[in-house]
């Protein structure tokens, strides 16, 4: 199934669940975690039986950001993974979804702190669920650092610019309800239930045609920076082929026969 000592991988039906698993450090990013994350994204992309991905954290935390001791040059756990980073110097950015976008929908299930690098990874996910006591924020400026995981580019495209700039320039924490109010997360649920809600959303996605789901996701991101005219043209180019698939024919038959569809990605 894969994974590392700081990243666990498990299947829940057609959903691949990736769990940041370093609770003693509030799931701060380590080299084993980054390697495991990247391998998890690739595993989901390559396995047609996987239709969605849930990203969560162990021990009541999502991710407290980068391990600052490692950033300061005092070493990083999991030195045996160093050759992976040497072979692919871009691996950590792919792991953090800065330079990689999985084909399958990614749902974040956030409990506890989701700050600094945690909030940066969050921006690479597609749907976001937060527990009531979850906290968010980009603390880098308070430490004299730069949020180089993509936040100065992505955040203003995902929430209103005034809120993006306040988050980036003050480095203050945000509650789950405030994060929802500005559009950073889509659901706020009772503590301890974020993963359950995320898996419920994943199951709804899994019930849909996988080729259609992947095409819709790709179209949304592909057209985001296009003019409306170019975006509509790109949508037709990506969307029309979906109608000529066995999945589309199965969906139509199932609707007519009033039964659940059985999709086979064809």
N, C-alpha and C positions, 0 to 999 in steps of 0.2 A: 504493500500500500504506500510505502514511502515515508517521508518525514525525517526529522532529526531529533536530537535531544531537546531542542527548543521549539519544535514545530510538529504537531501531530496531525495526521491525516486519517480520516475515516469516511465511510460511505453511509449516507442515510437515504436509501432508495436511489434515486437518480441524482442526488445532491452530494457533492464532495465538500466535506466540512474541514476547513483548515483552522487549526487552533494555535494561536501564539501561546507557547507553553514555557514561560519563564516567570512564574508568579512571584517568586521571591524578589524579583527586580521589576515588578509591575509590568512584566513583558516588554522591558526595554529591548531594543533591537540588538541582536548579536549576530555574529557571522553564521553560526548554525541556523539561526532563525531565518536569516535572509536567504541562505541556500535552500532551506526547506520550503520557504515561500515560493521562490522562483520555480523550483521543481514541481510544486503543487499546481501552479498556474499552467505549466507545460503539460502535466498529467491530465488536467481537466480539458485542455485544448485537444489533446490527442485521443481521448477516450470518448467515443460517440455515445456510450452509455451514460456519461455524465451530462446533465442538461442544465445544471446550475451549480453555483459555488456559494458557500457561506463562509465568511471570515469572522472569527471571533477570538476571544482571549480567555485564558484559564485563570482561575483564582480571583474572579471578581474585578479584573482589570482588562482593558483592551490593549493599549500600548502607551507607555510613557515616553516614547521617543527613542532617540539613539542613546546607546550606552556612552555617556560622556567621558568615562575613564578611557574607553577605547578611542574616542575621538581625540583625547588629549595625548594619545600615543603611549598609553600604559599597558597596551596589549589587549587582545580580545579573546574571549573564550572560543574554543573550537578551532584552534590553530590548524588542525588537520584538514580543515576546509579551505585553507588559504590558497591551495593550488587551484581550486575552482575559481576563486576571484582573480588569481593571476592569469588563468586561461581566458577569462571573460571579465575584463575590468568594468563592464557595464552591468554585471550581474545584480549588484545591489539596487541599481535604479530600476531594473526590470522587476525585481522582487517587490519594490515599493510602488509598483504600477506607474512609475514615471515614464519608463520607456517600453512598456508592454501593456497591451490591453487584451485580456482574455476574450475569446469568442463567446463564451458562455456568460450569462448575467452573474454578477457578483453582488451578494447581499451582505452588508456588514451588520453584525449583532454586537452592540457595544454595551458593556457593563463597566462602570468605574471610569478611571482616567483614560482618555483618548486624546493625548496632547502632543504638541511638537510633531515628531515624526509620525505619531499615531494619527493626528489630524491630517497630515499630508497623505498617508496611505488611504485614509478615508475618502479623500477626494478622487481617488482612482476607482472607487467602488460605484455601483450603479444604483442601488437601493440601500437605505440606511435605517436601522432600527436602534433606538437608544433606550436604555433603562433610565428611570426617573433620576437616579443619583449619578448618572454619567456626567463627566465633565470634558469639555473640549477647549482647545486654544492653541495658538502658535506662540510659544514662549521665547522663541529664538532671540528677538531683539532685546529682551530683558537680560540675556546672557552675552550680549555683544555678538550674536551670531546671525546668520541669514537663513531663512527657511528655503533651502535650495532643493527640496524635494518636489518643487513644482507649484507651491502655493501662491507666489506672486503672479503667476500666469493663470492658474486654474480657478482660484477662489473667486476672483471677480467675474468669472464666467458662470459660476454656479450660484452665487448669491449676489444681491445688490452691491454695487461697488462701495458705497458708503460703509456697509457692514464689513465688507472684505478688508477695507483699509483700516477700520477700527480694530478688527481682530489682528491684523498684521502689525500695526504700529503701536498698539498698547501692550500686546503680549499678555492680556488679562484672560482669566478663565471664563468660560461660558457654561451655563447649566444646560441640561438636556432640553428644557422647555424653551430657553432662549435660542438654542441651536435650531430647534424646530420652527420658532417664530421667524427666523431669518432665512429658513429654507435649507440649512445645512444637513438636517436629518428629516426623514419623512414620518417617523412614528416614534412616540414616546410611550413606553409600557412600564408596568410595575417592575421593580428590581427583581432580578432573577429570572425574568421571562423573555429577555431580548432574543436569545437563541431560539426559543419556542416560536416566537412570532416570525423570526427570519425563516425558519424551516417551513412555516405555514405559507409564507409568500413564495418560497422556493417551490413548494409542492404545486401551487397554483401555476407557476411558470412551467413546471415539469409536465403538467397536463396539456400544455399547448404544443403546437407543431414545432419541433426543434429547429427545422430549417427556417421557418418563419420567424421564430424568436431571434435566432442569430442574425438574420437579414435585417430585422427591425432595429436591433441594437446597433449593428454596423451603420445603418442608414442615419440614425440619430447622430452618431458621433461624426460621421463623414460629412454631413451637411451642416454641422454646427457653425462653421465659419464661412460657409458659402453664401452668396446672394440667394434670395428666394428662388429666382429663376434657375440658377445652377443647381440648387438643392432639389428642386422639384424634378429636374432632368435626371439627377443622380438617383433620386428615389425610384423613378420609373425603371432605370437601368438595373437597379438592384432588386426591385420588388416584382417586376413582371415574371422573371424566371420561377419564382416561388409558386405561381399559379399552375405551372406545368410540372408539378411533382406528384409522386404517389402520396405524399403527405397531404397535399391540397385535395386530392381526390378522396382520400380517406376521410378528411374532415367534412367534406360535403356529404358523403354517404352516411357518416355517423349522425350528422345533423338531421338528414332526411329520415333515418331509421330510429332517431331518438335514443341513441346509445352513446356511451363514451367512445371517443376515437382511440385507435391503436396506431400510434405513429412509429415509423421505422426509418426515418431520415433518408427518404429516397425521392 
